[in-house]
Amino acid sequence: MPAPIRLRELIRTIRTARTQAEEREMIQKECAAIRSSFREEDNTYRCRNVAKLLYMHMLGYPAHFGQLECLKLIASQKFTDKRIGYLGAMLLLDERQDVHLLMTNCIKNDLNHSTQYVQGLALCTLGCMGSSEMCRDLAGEVEKLLKTSNSYLRKKAALCAVHVIRKVPELMEMFLPATKNLLNEKNHGVLHTSVVLLTEMCERSPDMLAHFRKVRQLSSSQLVPQLVRILKNLIMSGYSPEHDVSGISDPFLQVRILRLLRILGRNDDDSSEAMNDILAQVATNTETSKNVGNAILYETVLTIMDIKSESGLRVLAINILGRFLLNNDKNIRYVALTSLLKTVQTDHNAVQRHRSTIVDCLKDLDVSIKRRAMELSFALVNGNNVRGMMKELLYFLDSCEPEFKADCASGIFLAAEKYAPSKRWHIDTIMRVLTTAGSYVRDDAVPNLIQLITNSVEMHAYTVQRLYKAILGDYSQQPLVQVASWCIGEYGDLLVSGQCEEEEPIQVTEDEVLDILESVLISNMSASVTRGYALTAIMKLSTRFTCTVNRIKKVVSIYGSSIDVELQQRAVEYNALFKKYDHMRPALLERMPVMEKVTTNGPTEIVQTNGETEPAVLETKPPPSGVQPANQANDLLDLLGGSDITPVIPTAPTSKPASAGGELLDLLGDLNLTGSPVSAPAPQIAQPPFLLDGLVSQPLFNDIAAGIPSITAYNKNGLKIDFTFERSNTNPSVTVITIQASNSTELDMTDFVFQAAVPKTFQLQLLSPSSSVIPAFNSGTITQVIKVLNPQKQQLRMRIKLTYNHKGSAMQDLAEVNNFPPQSWQ
Amino acid sequence: MIKFFLMVNKQGQTRLSRYYEHVEINKRTVLEAEVIKNCLSRSKDQCSFIEYKDFKLVYRQYAALFVVVGIDQTENEMAVYELIHNFVEVLDKYFSRV
C-alpha cells in the first residue's frame, strides 16, 4: 500500500474542490484509506493519518473511529506521536466517550515524565478534557507540579488546576497552600495563570474569598497589596520587549489583575481602600491613543464602579466613559454605552451630564450602538428633560429599524406616563407614536391608552378630532384604528358638534364619521378585533347621533349574518337592542365614566377597568357602564392602596335606577334574548347580590341591627365625642365610625376640626363633617364619618387631635382612643 | 469565558475552529455559517462586537480571513479584540508569511 499522503497534501487537495459534493467525495476517499491503514496497525504512519483525520473533523465530518488510535499514539514513546495523540484526545474525546478513562494511566505516567514538554502536553490535555474521575485521580500530581520551580510547567499546572477546580470543587482546598508563593514569580506566564487560578477560586467559593481578603501575619503575603505591587511594576517599568504590546507592558496581565481586584474589592471596604490609589494611577497614566490602552481603561472603569470606591474616583470613571463616548472608534463607544447602562442606576446624576452625547449616538449607523443608546436614553428620562428627550426619541422612532420599533414604542409610553408635563402633551405624544409606529405597538398598550384618554376629560374633543384626522388618511395600523374607533364611538357627538378649544375645529358630518367606520369594517386590512371595535363604535353612535340612526340600524343588521362569529354575535345583540329593548338603548350606551387607574399592587380580582372597552356583550361579561363604577367603589375600598383614592362617584343615570336595574336583571336572567318582553320592572328584592351592591340607590354599607355598642372617645372641657360603629356587609375588614361631637358649655365652639391617625396596619378615610360649629348647651352636634380598613383584624386604636376656637381663644388637644369594643374590629 | 475561536474565510470555509464547550458536530457547521453571515453583513465603520444569541462575537478581518471569537458576558471585549491581534501577530512571526 502506498504511503499515505501528508496533511499538507490533503489540505491542498481539498481546497481545489469546487463544490461541496466534490469535497465530500475527496474526504470520503481519504477516510476509507485511513480506515484501512488503521486496520493494518501501521505504526509509522499512524500519526500522519490521525492528523488528517483531525483536520477532517474540524471541517465537520465524523471522525469517531480515530479515538482508539489517539490512545495508541499517546502510549507511544515518540514525542511527535504523543503530540498528535494528545491533540486528538483533546478534540475527539470528552467525558461522553467511554474510552477516555483509558487515558488516565497514560497521563499519570506522562505527568512524571523526564521531559518537560511531555509533562506539558499531559497537563494541557488534562486541563482541557479531564472528567471528574480523572481529575480526582490526578489532582495530587497537578498540585505537585504547581510547586516546581520550572516556570513552563508551573503555568500549565496552574491552568490545569483551574479545570480541576471547575470539575471537582471539593478539591479547591488542596491547591490553597500552593498558591501562597505563586505571585512571587517573575515570569509573566506564571503570574498570569496564577491570577486566573486565584480568580477562579474567589469566584467559586465565598470562603476562599474571605480567606484571601483577610489580614494575615506578614503584610507582604496579603493578596491585595501583592497585586497592587505587581500592577504598579507593570505600569512604571520601562520598555520591556518581551511583554510589550503597542507601548504598554503586558496589557493582558493588567486586565486580569484588575478583574481580580474587582472581585476582591466588591462589598469590602478595606480591600477597596487599598486599591484606590493604584486604580487612580492606572486611570490617569494609561495612554488612550491605541485600543490597548482603552481596553485597560475599560477594565479599570468596571472595577471602580463595582468596588466601594470613593466618590472622586467614581467621578473620574464616569468622565473616562464620557471621553470614550466622544471617541471616533465605534468599539469604544459601544463599550462606553454598555458600561454607562450598568452604572446609570447608581450614579444617575453623573451620567446625566453626558446626556447630549448619548442622544447623538441614537443617530449612529451601527445597530449595536443604536440599541444601547436607546436603552440608556430611556434610563435617563426624568421630569426635567422629558420634552427634549421625547422629541429625540420620537425622531428616532421614525427612522429606526423595525426590530427596535416595538421596544422603543413601549419605552416611550412608559416614560410619557411617568413624566408627562401636561395631558395635552401626553396625548400628542401618544398620537405621534401611534401614527408613526402604529403597527408595532404592543397589544396591551391599546387598553392603557384608552383609559388614559378617558381620564383626561377636558381633552376629549381635541383627542377625538385628532384621531379622526389620523385615520381618515390611513386605517391600516391596527392599534391606531382600535383606539380611534373607540374614541369616535364614545365622543362622536363632540366631533360632530365641532367644539374644540385647542385646535381648529373641523366640520364633520355624521355621515362622514359613519363612512370611515364602515370602511374600517369592510377593509381587508382590519383584524377581527379591530372590526369588533368599529361595530361597537357604530352602535354607540346611535345614541349620540341624531339623524343617522336608520343608517346605523342597517349596518348593524347586515353584520348579523357575518361569517366572523364575534361580529355576528355583536350584530345580533345590537339588532335585538334596536328591536325589542329600544327604551334601554340610551342607558346602555351611555358615555363611559372616568376609569380609575387601578394600582397594580391591588388584588387582581377587581373589575378590570381595561375590560370596559367592550361593554356590549351582555351575556358573557359583567354588567356594563352604569353598574361598574359602583362595583369599583366597593372594590377600591378593598384595595390596600385604597386610602388615596376617593370612591368614584358613579355617573350612571339617576333617572331610572330601579327600573333599569330590574330590566338589566331580567336580561341577564334571560339568556336567549328571544324571551318574552319584559313588562313590569321585576322587583329588586331577591336578586343576585353583586348587581344590587352596585346600584346607586342602595346604601353601600348595611348596619347590623344588633349593633355594636358605641363609646365615648373623648370628654374634656365640655367637649364630648361619641363613636358609633357599623360594619360593612360586603367587606368585613371595613368599619364605619360615625362621630358625634357635642358641646355642653355655654359658648359655641367654632372652627372645629377633627383629625385622626391610626397605626400603620390600618387605613383611614375621613369624610367631610356636617359643619364646623358645635352649638352650646348640647343643642346640636357635628357629625362626621370615618372609615377604617383593618385587613389584619388587629385591635383598633386611634389617636385624635381636636382644634377649635372657644371663648375667643384657640384650643387644641390630643387624645388616644383605646376603648374600642371588640365587635368593631374583629 | 471564551466559548469558541474561529477562523473563517469570506466564502464561509472554516480554516480553523476550536470549541471550548461541547457543541454537536452538526450544529457546528450551522453556527459557523450563521456567524460568518453576521460578520459579512457589517460594514467597515461598524463596531466589532455583535450580540448573537446569548453571547457576544468579537470579530476582526484580515484580508479575506475573519477571526471570530465568541465570548460570554464576563469578558472584556476590548481585551479579546487585542488578543485576536496578538494571536495573528504570533502566527505571523512563527510561520513568516501569513
Interface residues (C-beta under 8 A of the other chain):
Chain A: H57 M58 L59 G60 P62 D94 R96 V245 P251 F252 V255 R259 N291 V292 N294 A295 Y298 E299 L302 K330 N331 I332 R333 Y334 V335 L365 D366 V367 S368 I369
Chain B: T14 L16 S17 H22 I25 N26 R28 T29 S43 D45 Q46 C47 S48 F49 I50 E51 N76 E77 M78 A79 Y81 E82 L83 N86
